[in-house]
Amino acid sequence: MRYYQVTLNIGHPSKPYFLDMDTGSDLDWLQCDAPCTKCTPAPHTLYKPNKNVVTCKDPLYGSLHCLITTLAKPLTSNVTTRW
């Protein structure tokens, strides 16, 4: 099983975050600062959705949806694969 991760700049001002890609569905995951006892440690600041929400009307949402539904393998150097 492979693990795909993409670095995206999100927010205003934008900051880099890792987006976990679920290639078996149309879902993507962004680790946020919700309370978690067994979460994977993030190498960056956790996303705070209460301070900067990306709505479905935001162009970023459409871009992400298109990326997730068409990505079958790593296409660029900013995509990381973990085994």
Secondary structure, 3 states (H helix, E strand, C coil): CCEEEEEEEECCCCEEEEEEECCCCCCEEECECCCCCCCCCCCCCCECCCCCCCCCCCHHHHHHHHHHHHCCCCCCCCEEEEC
